[in-house]
């Protein structure tokens, strides 16, 4: 990472570094707490550590919040004053933009939307309890759910492709099969989309934000995920909240995070 920063800043008039990191980040955008993918880290002033090694000012931010900033300044989020981004990758992250500013709550840690519980008897994920949004929509957990359903349908082409090694099954395989008319793949993605819909209802009823941006690998399921989610929203979201509701996908891909990190540096130091 430090080598990459050095290469990018060499010969350039760099004003500082914006950096996305998994985990909860304080209001000052300096310290990350208990990042799930970095075992052994408790509370680490990552911004200070990066500055020591690069001689450049640094601000850090939760990786989903970084994606929200990228979408706000460079992606579909430019069309909205307030929106919620859901990053459907290995896990599920969330970022809240309110009046074109990142909403961080009282201590800086708002937006952990993947850890909202919709069924406390449900499956496990990286959360401390069962049945969170991440347990249904995160890539590794969606694949686990798909494995259970496929195992019950040995005549399906998905079983024939993956029964010897279900670890190779990824959401893109479900999307491709759904595009070919595979009813089982369509059903798996439909159930996943329905849970997305219930999650969105919870967020909307709580925050009164009606614009949603989906990003990450799982979001590439497109209509197979979005249409069931919209059906649930139409049926179960309180009527006044449906006025102005939109659910769109972010086309920037990983560039959303890269551009968001750059935007964080410009906002902080320019």
N, C-alpha and C positions, 0 to 999 in steps of 0.2 A: 504494500500500500504506500509506504513512504517513498519507494522508488518511483512509483507512478506519479505521485505528487511532485517529486523532484523533476521528472521528465516534463510534466505539463507546465511547471512554473519556470523552467530554465529559459532564460532570455526573454521572459514575459514580465510585464508590469503587474504582477499579481497583488491584489488587495487583501487577500485572505482566503480561507478555506471554509467551505460549507460541507458538512459530512453527515450522511445518514447512517443510523445504527439501530439495530433491533433492541428494544427495551424502552423503559420509561425515562424520559429526559426532563430535567428540572426547568423552571421558568427561565433561568439565565442561559439555558442552552449550552451548558458546560459539562454536566455530570449525568451519566447514565446509571440506572439502577437495575440490577438483576437481569441483564440481557439474557434471553432464553437460550441463545445459540453460543454463548461464551461462558461456559461453566467456570466457576471460581471467581467470577466478577461479582462484587456486591454493590458498592458505590464507587464509581471510577470517574475522575475528572478527565475524560477523554480529550476534551478540547485543550486542556493544559498540556497533556502529554504529547499531543500532536504539535502544538506550538513549540514545545521544547525541542522537538526533533526536526522541525522544518523552518523555524524562525518566522513563521507566518501566523497571523491571528486566525483563530478558528472558532467556529460555532458548530455544535452538533445538534441533530434533531432526530427524533424517531423516524424510522425509514418510511412508514406509511404517511406521516406528516410531510416528509420530503416529497413524496409522490403527489400529495395534495397541492403543495406549492408549485410543483412542476405543471400540474394540470391547470392551476389558477392562472399562471403567468404565460404558459405556452400551449396548453391543450384545450380540451373541450370546456374546462372550467372557466375559461375566459368569458363564456356566455352567461355565467351565473355570479351573482353577488354573494350568495351563500349556497354551499353544497356539502355533501358528505361523500368522501371517496372510500370505497371498500376495495382493498387489495387482496385478491383471492389467489394467493400463491401457495407455498408450502404450508403456511398457516393463514390466518385472516387478520389483516391490519385495518385500521381505520384512521381517517383524518377528517377534521371538521373545519370548514372554512365558513366564517360568519362575517358578513359585511366586508368581504375581500381580505380578511385577516385570519391567520391561523388561530383557532380557539384552543387554548391549552389548559383551561380550568384554573383552579386556585393554586395548585402546586406544580403545574406544567404537564400533568400526566393524563389529561383528558383524551378521549378517543380510542381507548382500548376496546373497540367494538367487537372484536372477535371473541372476547371473554364474557360477553353477555350470555346469560343462561336462558335457554328456551325449554329445557327438559332435564331436571336434576337427576332423573333416572337414566339419562341417555349415555352415549359412549364417552370415553375419555379422550382428551387431547393434551396439549401442553398447558391447559388451564389447571387450576388447583381443584376443580370440581368437574362433575360430569355434565354432558349435555349443553356445552357452549356452542355458539355459532361456529367456532373453528372446528369443532368435532364433526361438523356436517359439511362445511364448505372449504376447509383447507385441503390442499391437494392430496397429502398423504392419508388424510382421514376419509376423504371422498373415495379414494382408491380402496381403502379398507371396507367401506360400506358396499362398494361395487363388487368387491371380491365375494362378500357374503351372498349377495343376490345372484351373481353369476354361478357360484358353486351349487345353487339350487336349480340351475337350468343347464344340465350337462349337454343338451342337444343344441344349445346356442353356439354360434360361431365364436363368441367371446370366450366361452369355456374351452373350446377346442384350441384357441390361440394361446391361452394363458394358464391353463390348469396345471401345467408342469412348473410354472414359476410366476405366480401372481405378482411378485415384486416388480415385474416388468410392466404391469398395467398402469397406465397413466390416463388422466382425464382426456387428453387428445384422442386416445383410442376410442373412448366412449363417444366423443363428438363425431369422429369419422364414421363409426358404425351407425350412429343416429342419422347422419346424412345419407347413409345407404338404406335407411328404412328399418334398421334393427330395432324391433319393438322393446327388447329388454334394455338396450342402451338408452332409448328414448324415455323409458320408465324410470331408470336410475337418475337421469338428468332432470326429469320432471320433479321427482321427489326432492332432489337437491334444490331446484329452483323454488319450490314451494316453501322450503325452510328459509331460503333467502328472502322471500316475500314476507314471512312472519317477522324476520329480523328487521327488515326495513320498516314495517309497521311500528315495531317497538321504538325504533330510533325516531321516527317521525312524530309519534304521539308524545315522546319525551322532549324533543328539541324543536318541533315545529319547523323543520327544514325539509323542503319538498323536492330538492334536486339531488340525484344520486349519480355518481360516476363509478363504474366498475373497471378495475384493471387487474392485471396478473393473469397467469396461465389459465386458471379455471374459467375466467370470464370469456375466454375464446370459444366456449361452448355456445355463445351467442344466443340465438332464438330458443334453443333447447333449454336454456337456463332462464332467460329473461321472460319469455312468454308465461311459463308457470308462475313466476314471481309476480308478474303484473296481474295475473288472474286472482291470486291471493290478495293482493293489494286492493283490487276492485271490489272483492267480496267482503273484506274484513277491516279495511281501514275506515275510521270514522269519516263520514262524508265531508265535513268541512276541511279536513286535511288533504283531500284528494284534488282540491282546486290548485292547479299549477304544478301538479306532481309530474316529474320526469325521471326516467331511468335510462342512462346512456352508457356507452363504453368509451374508454380512453384509448385512442389509437397510437399514442406515443410509445407504448411499450416500455422497455427499460429506460428509454430516454427521458421519461417523465421524472424518474428519480435523479438522473444526472443533471437535468436542467433545474430541478427543484433545489438540488444542493448548490448549484451556481447561484440561483436566485437568493438562497439564504445568505450566502456570502455578500452579495451585492446589497441586500437589505441591511445587513449587520454592519458593514464596513465602508460602504461608498458614501 
